Amino acid sequence: MPSTPSTPSTPSTSGAHPTTRSLLRDVTVADLDLSGVREHEPVLSLTPAPGGPPLRAGGPVYALVRLRGRPVATVLTTVPDGADPAHALATAFRAQYTAHEPPTSLSGRTPPPTTVVVATRERADRLGRALDSLLAQDHPDFRVVVVDNAPRTPATRDLIATHYAHSVTYLHEPVPGLATAHNRGVAATDSPVVAFTDDDVVADPRWLSALTAPFAADPRTGCVTGLILPARLTTPAQVLLESHGGFAKGFAPRLYDPAAPPADQPLFPFTAGSFGSGANMAFRTSALRAIGGFDPATGTGTPARGGDDLYAFVRILTAGHRLRYTPDALVWHHHRETWQDLRNQAYGYGAGLTAYLTAVLCRHPALLPALLARLPRGLAHARAITAHRETRAAGVPGAHGTQRHPWPRTLSRLERRGMLYGPVGYARARWGSR
């Protein structure tokens, strides 16, 4: 994800309360693959998360659990000193896992030709790790495009020229903004599907095939999103972000169809944050172009600070396309490490939420009645997701979708201040683009 070139500074706040800091221990992240859910069935592999620290006993371990390669759950447990981490994690998983018939996977379909777009800005040190994982994909027909967004130095261009000249296409986009950079990548592709990820992820080798196979299976699919898990939980800020829900959307595949709105989402389709995240998404290229691509006045690098992916999700659905979420498409995300990073993210999340709603209404005012009808519930939902919650125990990564996770008052206030700022930020971005 590009760094922010010139955005309003996040309001200054004091750091998290010392009690909060002390309760959020660093957590080792692991990848566990099991041959089955029964006790006698062996462990196939246990490795650290890509780019994460080595496994260790004597502390909390947060693990992705796979069954014969397929992601099915996460587990958080403390591995005692001297214990076998694989056995401890497998035992904890089996104690919580309820066996069920796995949903039909679409990843067996032959995926269509795809272009992968990675927008970046001055993060060549991280970009190489992401590109290595992308070039190792098992997808049969794809290319990788790097969009260098408003660079100040030639570091990214030099990295591509030196190490990836024959395998990665380099594009320069002088106008700052994540949406503008993504649109530059879309303009450069002739593939029927275009996928997007960030420069701070490591993609699972099956990621791209799993993300794009649904397009071959269903011609009404306009967008597919996937699973995002943390690669490292070594700082309190990283643990707190993941405890708050992180970027993960769970392990149950979902189909969002505007012809059959989900009964459990009364705000549909304006709950775009539940559909996925921009670090792991793909679009049918023709559908994305038909809606006008990403709104260039949204996203990191603009005064709006975010909302570019949310805008695209809602526009795909309101245009009549289906959106699928598939946990088989996995990327490991390297969360930002400092408290200031977390404060920036909290403010940016709030701003991006209301900025994307403003973008939808400005560009498509016919959607105003539908949004107004959902406004009372929407305000209650916004209050709930940004509410302050006391930290009474250690962080609980993996408790996604709950409202019981810790969230300090300072971050709650920042999210809400960001929500108030979002429409202003979007207006500033629109005016600046003129």
C-alpha positions as CSV (number, residue, x, y, z in Angstrom):
1,M,0.0,0.0,0.0
2,P,1.4,3.4,-0.9
3,S,2.4,5.6,2.0
4,T,0.5,8.9,2.2
5,P,2.3,11.7,0.2
6,S,0.4,14.7,1.4
7,T,-2.6,14.2,3.6
8,P,-4.0,16.0,6.6
9,S,-2.1,15.1,9.7
10,T,-3.9,12.8,12.1
11,P,-5.0,14.7,15.2
12,S,-2.4,14.3,18.0
13,T,-3.5,12.1,20.9
14,S,-1.7,10.6,23.9
15,G,-0.5,7.0,23.6
16,A,-2.5,4.0,24.7
17,H,-2.9,3.6,28.4
18,P,0.0,1.8,30.1
19,T,-2.4,-0.9,31.3
20,T,-3.4,-1.6,27.7
21,R,0.2,-1.8,26.6
22,S,1.1,-4.3,29.4
23,L,-1.8,-6.6,28.6
24,L,-1.0,-6.9,24.9
25,R,1.9,-9.4,24.8
26,D,3.7,-10.2,21.6
27,V,2.3,-13.3,19.9
28,T,4.1,-15.8,17.7
29,V,2.2,-16.4,14.4
30,A,2.3,-19.9,12.8
31,D,0.9,-21.9,9.9
32,L,-0.3,-25.4,10.9
33,D,-1.5,-27.9,8.3
34,L,-3.4,-31.0,9.6
35,S,-4.3,-34.2,7.7
36,G,-7.6,-34.4,9.6
37,V,-9.5,-33.3,12.7
38,R,-9.2,-36.6,14.6
39,E,-6.5,-36.9,17.3
40,H,-4.7,-39.8,15.6
41,E,-4.4,-38.0,12.3
42,P,-0.9,-36.6,11.9
43,V,0.3,-33.0,11.5
44,L,1.5,-32.4,8.0
45,S,3.5,-29.2,8.7
46,L,4.1,-26.4,11.1
47,T,6.0,-23.3,10.0
48,P,6.3,-19.6,11.1
49,A,4.1,-17.2,9.1
50,P,6.0,-15.8,6.1
51,G,8.4,-13.1,7.2
52,G,7.5,-13.7,10.9
53,P,9.8,-14.7,13.7
54,P,10.7,-18.3,14.5
55,L,8.3,-20.5,16.5
56,R,8.9,-20.6,20.2
57,A,7.3,-22.3,23.2
58,G,6.6,-20.6,26.5
59,G,4.2,-18.0,25.2
60,P,1.1,-17.3,23.2
61,V,0.9,-18.7,19.6
62,Y,-1.7,-17.6,17.0
63,A,-1.9,-20.1,14.2
64,L,-3.7,-20.5,10.9
65,V,-5.1,-24.0,10.8
66,R,-5.4,-25.8,7.4
67,L,-6.9,-29.1,6.6
68,R,-4.8,-30.6,3.9
69,G,-3.8,-27.2,2.7
70,R,-7.2,-25.5,2.9
71,P,-7.6,-22.7,5.5
72,V,-10.4,-23.5,8.0
73,A,-9.7,-21.6,11.3
74,T,-7.4,-19.8,13.5
75,V,-6.4,-20.8,17.0
76,L,-4.8,-18.9,19.9
77,T,-3.2,-20.9,22.7
78,T,-0.2,-20.7,25.1
79,V,2.4,-23.3,24.4
80,P,4.1,-24.4,27.7
81,D,7.9,-24.5,27.9
82,G,9.2,-27.7,26.6
83,A,5.9,-28.7,24.9
84,D,5.6,-29.6,21.2
85,P,4.0,-26.5,19.6
86,A,2.4,-28.6,16.8
87,H,0.7,-31.0,19.3
88,A,-0.4,-28.1,21.5
89,L,-1.9,-26.1,18.6
90,A,-3.6,-29.2,17.1
91,T,-5.1,-30.1,20.5
92,A,-6.4,-26.6,21.0
93,F,-7.9,-26.5,17.5
94,R,-9.6,-29.9,17.9
95,A,-11.2,-28.8,21.2
96,Q,-12.8,-25.8,19.5
97,Y,-13.5,-27.0,16.0
98,T,-17.0,-28.2,15.1
99,A,-16.8,-30.6,12.2
100,H,-19.0,-29.7,9.3
101,E,-19.3,-30.4,5.6
102,P,-16.9,-28.1,3.8
103,P,-18.4,-25.9,1.2
104,T,-17.9,-26.6,-2.4
105,S,-14.6,-25.1,-3.5
106,L,-14.4,-23.2,-6.8
107,S,-10.6,-23.2,-6.8
108,G,-10.5,-26.4,-8.9
109,R,-11.7,-24.4,-11.9
110,T,-9.2,-23.2,-14.4
111,P,-8.7,-19.5,-13.5
112,P,-8.8,-16.9,-16.3
113,P,-5.8,-14.9,-17.4
114,T,-5.1,-12.2,-14.8
115,T,-3.1,-9.1,-14.2
116,V,-1.9,-8.5,-10.6
117,V,-1.6,-4.8,-9.8
118,V,0.6,-3.7,-6.8
119,A,0.6,0.1,-6.0
120,T,3.6,1.2,-4.0
121,R,5.4,4.3,-2.8
122,E,8.9,4.5,-1.4
123,R,8.8,1.0,0.1
124,A,11.2,-0.9,-2.0
125,D,12.5,-2.8,1.0
126,R,9.1,-4.4,1.5
127,L,8.1,-4.6,-2.1
128,G,10.7,-7.2,-3.0
129,R,9.2,-9.7,-0.5
130,A,5.7,-9.2,-1.9
131,L,6.9,-9.6,-5.5
132,D,8.8,-12.8,-4.7
133,S,5.6,-14.4,-3.3
134,L,3.6,-13.2,-6.3
135,L,6.0,-14.6,-8.9
136,A,5.7,-18.0,-7.1
137,Q,2.0,-18.3,-7.7
138,D,0.6,-21.5,-9.1
139,H,-1.8,-19.6,-11.4
140,P,-1.3,-20.8,-15.0
141,D,-1.5,-17.4,-16.8
142,F,-0.8,-14.1,-15.1
143,R,1.4,-11.0,-15.1
144,V,2.5,-8.6,-12.4
145,V,2.3,-4.8,-12.7
146,V,3.9,-2.4,-10.2
147,V,2.6,1.1,-10.2
148,D,5.1,3.5,-8.6
149,N,2.8,6.2,-7.1
150,A,4.2,9.8,-7.0
151,P,7.7,8.6,-6.1
152,R,10.3,10.9,-4.5
153,T,13.2,8.6,-5.3
154,P,14.1,6.1,-8.0
155,A,14.3,3.2,-5.4
156,T,11.3,1.3,-6.7
157,R,12.2,1.7,-10.4
158,D,15.8,0.6,-9.6
159,L,14.5,-2.5,-7.7
160,I,12.4,-3.6,-10.7
161,A,15.1,-2.9,-13.2
162,T,17.8,-4.7,-11.2
163,H,15.9,-7.8,-9.9
164,Y,12.6,-8.1,-11.8
165,A,13.1,-6.6,-15.2
166,H,12.0,-9.7,-17.1
167,S,9.1,-10.7,-14.8
168,V,7.4,-7.5,-13.6
169,T,6.0,-4.5,-15.6
170,Y,6.9,-1.1,-14.1
171,L,4.5,1.9,-14.4
172,H,5.0,5.4,-13.1
173,E,1.9,7.3,-11.9
174,P,2.8,10.9,-10.9
175,V,-0.6,11.8,-9.4
176,P,-0.7,10.7,-5.7
177,G,-3.5,8.5,-4.5
178,L,-4.1,4.8,-4.2
179,A,-7.2,4.8,-6.4
180,T,-5.4,6.7,-9.1
181,A,-2.5,4.2,-9.0
182,H,-5.0,1.3,-9.3
183,N,-6.7,3.0,-12.2
184,R,-3.4,3.3,-13.9
185,G,-2.9,-0.4,-13.5
186,V,-6.4,-1.2,-14.9
187,A,-5.7,1.0,-17.9
188,A,-2.6,-1.1,-18.7
189,T,-4.2,-4.5,-18.6
190,D,-5.8,-6.6,-21.3
191,S,-6.6,-9.5,-19.0
192,P,-10.3,-10.4,-18.3
193,V,-9.5,-10.3,-14.6
194,V,-7.5,-7.8,-12.6
195,A,-6.3,-8.5,-9.0
196,F,-4.9,-6.1,-6.4
197,T,-2.7,-6.5,-3.4
198,D,-0.4,-4.4,-1.3
199,D,3.4,-4.1,-1.1
200,D,3.3,-5.2,2.6
201,V,1.9,-8.7,2.1
202,V,3.2,-12.2,1.3
203,A,0.8,-14.1,-0.9
204,D,0.1,-17.8,-0.3
205,P,1.2,-19.8,-3.4
206,R,-2.4,-20.7,-4.2
207,W,-3.7,-17.2,-3.6
208,L,-4.2,-16.0,-7.1
209,S,-5.8,-19.2,-8.4
210,A,-8.3,-19.3,-5.5
211,L,-9.1,-15.6,-5.9
212,T,-9.8,-15.8,-9.7
213,A,-11.3,-19.2,-10.2
214,P,-14.8,-17.9,-9.2
215,F,-14.9,-15.7,-12.2
216,A,-14.7,-18.8,-14.4
217,A,-17.4,-20.6,-12.4
218,D,-20.0,-17.8,-12.4
219,P,-20.3,-15.1,-15.2
220,R,-22.3,-12.9,-12.8
221,T,-19.3,-12.5,-10.5
222,G,-17.9,-9.0,-10.7
223,C,-15.6,-9.1,-7.6
224,V,-13.9,-11.6,-5.4
225,T,-12.1,-10.9,-2.1
226,G,-10.0,-13.2,0.1
227,L,-8.6,-13.9,3.6
228,I,-6.0,-11.5,5.2
229,L,-4.1,-12.8,8.2
230,P,-1.3,-11.1,10.2
231,A,2.3,-12.2,9.5
232,R,3.6,-10.7,12.7
233,L,2.2,-9.9,16.1
234,T,5.3,-8.7,17.8
235,T,4.3,-5.2,19.0
236,P,1.3,-4.1,21.1
237,A,0.0,-2.1,18.2
238,Q,-0.1,-5.1,15.9
239,V,-1.8,-7.3,18.5
240,L,-4.4,-4.6,19.2
241,L,-5.2,-4.1,15.6
242,E,-5.7,-7.9,15.1
243,S,-7.7,-8.1,18.3
244,H,-9.9,-5.4,17.0
245,G,-10.7,-7.6,14.0
246,G,-7.8,-6.9,11.7
247,F,-8.6,-7.4,8.0
248,A,-9.9,-11.0,8.3
249,K,-13.5,-11.8,7.3
250,G,-13.6,-15.3,8.7
251,F,-13.5,-18.8,7.2
252,A,-17.0,-19.1,5.7
253,P,-17.3,-18.4,2.0
254,R,-20.0,-15.8,1.3
255,L,-21.9,-14.8,-1.8
256,Y,-23.3,-11.3,-1.9
257,D,-26.0,-11.0,-4.6
258,P,-27.9,-7.8,-5.1
259,A,-30.8,-9.9,-6.4
260,A,-31.0,-11.7,-3.0
261,P,-29.8,-9.4,-0.3
262,P,-28.4,-11.2,2.8
263,A,-30.9,-11.4,5.6
264,D,-28.2,-10.9,8.3
265,Q,-27.0,-7.6,6.8
266,P,-29.9,-5.0,6.9
267,L,-27.5,-2.3,5.8
268,F,-26.6,-4.1,2.6
269,P,-25.0,-3.0,0.3
270,F,-23.6,-0.1,2.4
271,T,-21.7,-2.4,4.8
272,A,-18.8,-2.5,2.4
273,G,-16.3,-3.2,5.1
274,S,-17.7,-6.7,5.6
275,F,-17.1,-7.7,2.0
276,G,-13.3,-7.6,2.1
277,S,-10.3,-5.3,1.9
278,G,-8.2,-3.7,-0.8
279,A,-5.1,-5.8,0.0
280,N,-6.9,-8.9,-1.4
281,M,-9.4,-8.3,-4.1
282,A,-10.0,-9.0,-7.8
283,F,-12.5,-7.7,-10.4
284,R,-13.8,-8.7,-13.7
285,T,-12.0,-6.1,-15.7
286,S,-15.0,-5.2,-17.9
287,A,-17.2,-4.8,-14.8
288,L,-14.7,-2.5,-13.1
289,R,-14.3,-0.4,-16.2
290,A,-18.1,-0.2,-16.6
291,I,-18.5,1.4,-13.2
292,G,-15.7,3.9,-14.0
293,G,-13.0,2.2,-12.0
294,F,-11.9,3.5,-8.6
295,D,-12.9,7.0,-7.5
296,P,-9.6,9.0,-7.7
297,A,-10.7,11.2,-4.9
298,T,-10.6,8.3,-2.4
299,G,-7.9,6.2,-1.0
300,T,-4.6,6.5,0.8
301,G,-2.6,9.5,-0.6
302,T,-5.6,11.7,-0.9
303,P,-7.2,14.0,1.6
304,A,-10.0,11.4,1.9
305,R,-7.5,9.0,3.4
306,G,-9.3,5.8,2.4
307,G,-12.5,4.3,1.0
308,D,-11.3,3.4,-2.5
309,D,-11.9,-0.3,-2.1
310,L,-15.3,0.2,-0.3
311,Y,-16.5,2.4,-3.1
312,A,-15.7,-0.2,-5.7
313,F,-17.4,-3.0,-3.7
314,V,-20.6,-1.0,-3.4
315,R,-20.6,0.1,-7.0
316,I,-20.0,-3.4,-8.3
317,L,-23.1,-4.6,-6.3
318,T,-25.3,-1.7,-7.2
319,A,-24.4,-2.3,-10.9
320,G,-26.0,-5.8,-10.5
321,H,-22.9,-7.9,-10.2
322,R,-22.2,-10.6,-7.5
323,L,-19.4,-10.3,-5.0
324,R,-17.8,-13.4,-3.5
325,Y,-15.6,-13.8,-0.4
326,T,-13.4,-16.9,-0.4
327,P,-11.1,-17.7,2.5
328,D,-9.1,-20.1,0.2
329,A,-7.4,-16.9,-1.2
330,L,-4.9,-16.1,1.5
331,V,-2.4,-13.3,1.9
332,W,-0.3,-12.6,5.0
333,H,-0.2,-8.9,5.9
334,H,2.6,-7.2,7.8
335,H,0.7,-4.8,10.1
336,R,2.2,-1.4,11.0
337,E,4.3,-1.6,14.1
338,T,3.9,1.6,16.1
339,W,1.2,3.3,18.2
340,Q,1.3,6.3,15.9
341,D,0.7,3.9,12.9
342,L,-2.3,2.5,14.7
343,R,-3.6,6.0,15.5
344,N,-3.3,6.9,11.9
345,Q,-5.1,3.8,10.8
346,A,-8.0,4.4,13.3
347,Y,-8.5,7.9,12.0
348,G,-8.1,6.8,8.4
349,Y,-10.7,4.0,8.8
350,G,-13.3,6.4,10.1
351,A,-12.5,8.9,7.3
352,G,-12.5,6.3,4.6
353,L,-15.9,5.0,5.7
354,T,-17.7,8.3,5.3
355,A,-15.6,9.4,2.4
356,Y,-16.7,6.4,0.3
357,L,-20.4,7.0,1.2
358,T,-20.0,10.6,0.1
359,A,-18.4,9.4,-3.1
360,V,-21.3,7.0,-3.8
361,L,-23.9,9.8,-3.2
362,C,-22.0,12.4,-5.2
363,R,-21.5,10.2,-8.2
364,H,-24.8,8.2,-8.0
365,P,-27.4,10.4,-6.3
366,A,-30.1,7.9,-7.2
367,L,-28.8,5.7,-4.3
368,L,-29.7,8.4,-1.8
369,P,-33.2,7.0,-0.9
370,A,-31.8,3.6,-0.2
371,L,-29.0,5.0,2.0
372,L,-31.5,7.3,3.9
373,A,-33.7,4.3,4.6
374,R,-30.8,2.6,6.3
375,L,-29.4,5.6,8.0
376,P,-30.8,5.0,11.6
377,R,-29.4,1.5,11.7
378,G,-26.2,2.7,10.0
379,L,-25.5,5.2,12.7
380,A,-26.1,2.6,15.4
381,H,-23.7,0.2,13.6
382,A,-21.1,3.0,13.3
383,R,-21.3,3.7,17.1
384,A,-21.0,0.0,17.8
385,I,-17.9,-0.7,15.7
386,T,-16.1,2.4,17.0
387,A,-17.0,2.0,20.6
388,H,-14.5,2.1,23.4
389,R,-14.0,-1.3,25.0
390,E,-11.9,-2.0,28.1
391,T,-8.9,-4.3,27.9
392,R,-9.4,-6.7,30.7
393,A,-7.3,-9.6,29.3
394,A,-4.6,-10.2,26.8
395,G,-5.4,-9.4,23.2
396,V,-7.4,-12.0,21.5
397,P,-6.4,-12.2,17.8
398,G,-8.9,-14.1,15.8
399,A,-12.1,-13.0,17.6
400,H,-13.2,-11.4,14.3
401,G,-16.8,-10.2,14.0
402,T,-17.3,-9.8,17.8
403,Q,-17.8,-6.6,19.7
404,R,-16.0,-7.8,22.8
405,H,-12.4,-7.1,21.7
406,P,-10.3,-4.4,23.4
407,W,-10.3,-0.9,21.8
408,P,-8.9,2.1,23.7
409,R,-10.8,5.3,24.2
410,T,-8.2,7.3,22.3
411,L,-8.6,5.1,19.2
412,S,-12.4,5.1,19.5
413,R,-12.4,8.9,19.5
414,L,-10.0,9.0,16.5
415,E,-12.3,6.7,14.4
416,R,-15.3,8.9,15.2
417,R,-13.4,12.1,14.4
418,G,-12.3,10.5,11.2
419,M,-15.9,9.8,10.3
420,L,-16.7,13.5,10.8
421,Y,-13.8,14.5,8.6
422,G,-14.4,12.0,5.8
423,P,-16.9,14.1,3.7
424,V,-14.7,17.1,4.1
425,G,-11.7,15.1,3.0
426,Y,-13.5,13.8,-0.1
427,A,-14.7,17.3,-1.0
428,R,-11.1,18.5,-0.7
429,A,-9.9,15.7,-2.9
430,R,-12.5,16.3,-5.5
431,W,-11.7,20.0,-5.6
432,G,-8.0,19.4,-5.7
433,S,-8.4,17.1,-8.7
434,R,-10.0,19.8,-10.7
